[in-house]
Amino acid sequence: MIWLVSLAFLCALGPALLFVRNLGELKPPPPSAANASAAVLIPARDEERNIATAVKAALESGAAEVIVLDDHSSDGTAEIVRQIARSDARARLISGQALPADWRGKNFACAQLADSTAQPVLIFLDADVQLAPGAAARLEAFLQESGAELASGVPRQITVTFSEQLLVPLIHFVLLGFLPLTRMRASQDPAYGTGCGQLFVAQRAAYRAGGGHAAIRGSVHDGLALPRNFRRRGFRTDLFDATDVATCRMYRSNREVWAGLTKNTHEGLGAPKVIGPMTLLLLLGQVAPFIFFFTSNSNAVRVVSALGIAFAFLPRLLAWRRFRQPLVAAVLHPLGISALVGLQWFGLIRHLLGRPAIWKGRAIFSSSKA
């Protein structure tokens, strides 16, 4: 028994130590007084509840222009953008073309957006993300300072419902607990390429040279696929702390959380080659110490388990302060990890059965169908 408890302790210790180290490596974009030469590009499909705030915030961020692609919305998304464009010439609306069979909707929208601007810096932004004032120039400055051609950051996540608070903050835990940032920056290996699909900033020349979103047209998980493609083409990618440059409320109901977090699992933690080892690592390090502590009568087991619990909680408490996450997310960490693992397996099983995920009214198949 003690060997299994010790293994669980090590599985908690490793991610905790890496998380602490990565916190020191993850920097916010630097201040910049320069005028931004960036275009903010927003794909939008049925986003009338978010689009006005997103566009106005993007304009206030100092962007040279803000372009929204209306991806065949059935609500008032397009008219809202038109009204804003009438009062600010930097805002522009374009209508999306019919979705080809071998493309995912967001990738096709982003490709069209990139073709619609001549600005040297492209900021790809989900319609539920709000940039802070001055953010556009800061994101440009980060590209220049880091030497990267593509960079990404996780905006501050606004969570309200219980499922949002339980699961969404795990983005930071998984990213910083299992990706060594120093090795990522020292290597061009595509395996280290990662990002957050909510917010990307890219040098336009490198984006075009690397094939842009056309190179990942069939992928659902642009947060992984885009930086990995950049790396395969010889370009550098990086990560920044976006907590004070952007905010996002990704989901607004339990149903949205479930649908959103399972639609691309088979390309991330739920990929067939990854899900087994990650399930063992997550459950052993983040859940098992709690079980051992409360079910064992052995003092040795309880001591080692208590240490495992401490290291399991450490990253979540640090994230609570650094990234302004809800405290309940940290307190219920083992429950959140258990739910995350369950979501990954659900997504993989659906993928293996060939059943589509439904998002924004579109069926997303794991094959080339869209």
N, C-alpha and C positions, 0 to 999 in steps of 0.2 A: 504493500500500500504506500509506504513512504516514498518509493521510487516514482510512483505516479504523481504523488503530491509534489515532489521535487520537480518533476517535468512540467507540471502545471505552473509552478513558481517561475521556472525559466521562461516559459511561454508568455508570462505576464511581464517579466523583467525586461526582455529584449525590446518589445515595442515601447515600453515606458522610457527606457534610456534613449532610444532613437528619437522619440517624440521630444524629449527635453533638448537633445542636441539640435534637432531640426527647428525648434522654436527660435534658437539663436541665429539660425541660418536664413530663416524666412523674414524678409524685410519688406516694409511697405514701399510703394513707389516714392521717390524723393520729391520734395517740393520743387516747383518750377514756376518761374515768372514768365516764361516764354509763351508766345501765342501758339496754340495747338495747330498742327497741320494734319489733323486726323479727321477721318469720316467715321461717325458712329453708324453702324449698320444693324438694323433691327428687323428680323423676320417676324411677322405677326399673322397669326391665324386665330380668329375669334378671340381677340384680346381687348375688347372694349373696356373691361374693368381695369386694365393696367396701362393701356397704351398712352393715354394723355399724360399721366405722371412720368412714364418712362421717357417720352419725347421731350417734355419740358425740362426734366432733369438733365437729359443729354445736351440740350441747348445751353443750359446753365453751366455745364461742365467745361464750356469753352471750346467745344468741337467746331471745326471749320464748317462742317455740314452734318446733318442728321437725315439719314435716308431710311424710310420704312418700306418694306415690301409687304403688300397685302396679299397673303397667300390664300385667296379664294374664301375670304371670311363670309360668314352668313349673318354677322351682326354689324354693329356700327363702327367697327374698327377704322375702315377707310375714311369715313366722313369725319371722324374725330381728328385724324391726321390732316386732312384737307383744311379743316378750320384752323389748326395750329399753323400750317404752312402759309395761310393767308396773312398772318401777322408776323411771321419770321421767315425771311427768304432763305435762311440756312436749312429749313426743314423741307423735305420733299417726299412725296409718295409715289411709289411705282407699283404696278400691278403684276402679280406673278403669272408666269406662263403655266400651261398645263403640265402637270407632273409626269415626267417620263417613267416608264415601267421599271427602270433599273436604278432609280434615284430614291433616296429618302427625302421627305418634304423639307426638313430644315436645311439639309445640305444643298438642295437645289435652290432654295431661297437665298442662302448665303452666297452661293456662286453668282446668282443674278445681281445681288447687292454689290458684290465686289467689282463686277463688270460695269456698274453704274457710276463709279467715281474715279477721279484721277488723283485723289489725295494720296500722298506717299505712305501714310499710316492708316491701317484699318482696325477699327475697334468693333468686334462682333459682340452684340449684346442681346440677351434674351429680353423679351418684352416685359417680363416681370422684374427686371433689374433697374435700379435707379442709381445713376452716377452722382457723386458729390460735386459741388462746385470746384472747378479747377482740376477735376480728375483727368480730363483728356490730356492736358499737358503733362501731368504726372505720369500717366501711362507711357506717353512718348519718351519721357525722360528715363523711365526704367529700361526701355529697350536700348537706349543709347548707353546707359551706364552698365548694363549687364552684358552687352554685346550679343544678345539673343535676337533672332529674327522672329520668334514667336514666344509670347509669354501669356500666362494665365494666372488668375487668382480666384479664390473663393470669396464672394461677397459676404458681408455680414448677413446671416440667415435669420429672417424674422419668422418666428414660429408661434402659433397660437393654440391650435388644437393639440390634444394629447399625443396623437400619432406623429404629428410634425415635431413636437418637442422630443419625442422618444427616438426618432430615427434620423431626422435631417442633420442634427449636430454631429452624427457619426462620420460625416464627410471629412472633417478635419482629423478625426481619430485614425481613420483608415489611411488617409493621405500621408500624415506625418508620422504615423506609427510603423509604417511598412515601406516607405520610400526614402532611402538615404539621399538627402539633397546634395551633399558634397560629392558623392559618387555620380549623381545625376548630372551635375554641372561639369564634372571632369570627363564624362564619357559621352560619346555620340551614339551609344547603343539604343536602338528604338525601344527596347524593353523598359528603359527609364523614362520614356516620354509619357507625360500625363498632364492633365489640366482640368479645368472646370468649364464645361460647355456653356455656362452662363456668361462668361466674360473672357474673351481672347483679344489680344492686341498683336498685330502682325505688321512687319514691313511688307508693303505691297509688292515690291520687286521679288522678294523671296517667296511670297505667297503664290505669285503667278508662275515663277520658275519651278516651284514644287508641285504644281498642278492644282493648288487650292482645294476647295471642297469637291471638285470633280474627281480627285484622286481617292476620295473616301465616300464616293456617292452612295454606296450600298450600306454604309455603316450607320448604326443607330446611336453609337456611343462616340460622338465627336470629341468629347473630352479626352478620350484616349487616342482615337484614330488620327485626329489632326496633328497633334504633336509627334506622334510616332512616324507619320508620313514625312513631316518636316525633317526629322532626324535621318530617316532613310535617304533623303535627298541631300544630306550633308549640311543641313542648317541646324543652328542651336536653338534650344528651347529652354525656358526657365519658368519659375514660379515666384509669385510675390504675395504678400499679405494684403488682401483687398478689403480688410475690415473697415477701414476708414475712407475708402474711395467708392464703395458701392454697397447697396443693400438689396436684398431680394426676399420676397415671400414666394417660395416656389410652389407650394400647394396650399389649398384652403379647406380641405376636407379629408376624411379618412379614405374615401374612395380615390381621390386624386393622389394621395400618398402611395397607396397600393399600386395604382396604375402607373404612376410616374417612376417609382423605384424598381418596378419589375420589367419595364419595357426593354431595358438594355442590359440586364444582368448577364446574359449569355456572352456578352463581349467584355465583361469586367470580372468582378469577383466570382460570378457564377459561370465563367467559362469552363467547359468540360475538363481542361487540364489543370485548372486552378482551384476549382471549388472543393475538391477533397482535402488537399493540404490546408487551405485557408479555413475550412470548417473545423478541422482538428486544432489548428493554431488558435483560432478565435475562441472556441468553446473551452479548450484546455486552459488558456491563459486568462480569459475574461469571465468565465462562468464557473468552471470547475472549482476554483479556490473557495468560492462562497458555499458550494455544496459540501466540500470536504470539511470546511470549518464548522458548519452547523450539524453535520451528521456523524462526525467522528468523536470518540471518547479518548483518543490518544492525544496526550499533550504535545508530542512532537509533531503530529499531523496538524494540530490546531495552530501551532506556532508558525510552521512553514506556510500553512494556508493563509494565516493572517498577513504574512509578508506578501504573499501573492495578491491578496485583496488590496493591500496598500498600493502596490505597483499597478494594479488594474485601475484603481481610482485616480492615481496621480495624473495621467494625461488628461482625464476628463475634467479634473478640477483646474488644471492649468488652462485648458481650453475655455472653461467657463469664464475665467478672468480675461484671458488674452483676446478671445473672439466674441465675448459678450453673449455667451450661450445661456440658456435657462438652467438654473441649478438642478431642476428636476431631471434633466437629461443626464447629468453626472451621477446623481443619486441612484437612478434606475439603470445604470450602465449595464449590468448583466442581463436585464430584461431587454434592453435595446439591442444588445449583441445577439441574443437568442432570436429576436424578431428579424434582425438583419439576415442571419443565416437562413431562417425559414423563407424569406423573400428570395434569396439567391437560389435555393433549391426549387422553389415554385417556378421561377423564371427559366431555369434550366430544363425542368420537366416539360414545361410548355414549349420550349424551343425544340426539344427532342421529339415531341409529338407533332411538331409542325403547325401548332396553333398560333394564330396571330395575337399580338397585343393590340389594343385599341387606344389610340391617342389622338386627340383633336379631330375625332370623327374619321380617322383613317386606320385601316388595318395594317399593322406592321408585321410582316412575315420575316422569318429568319433567313429565308432564301433571298433571291434578287427581286422578289415581288415587292411592290410598294403600295 
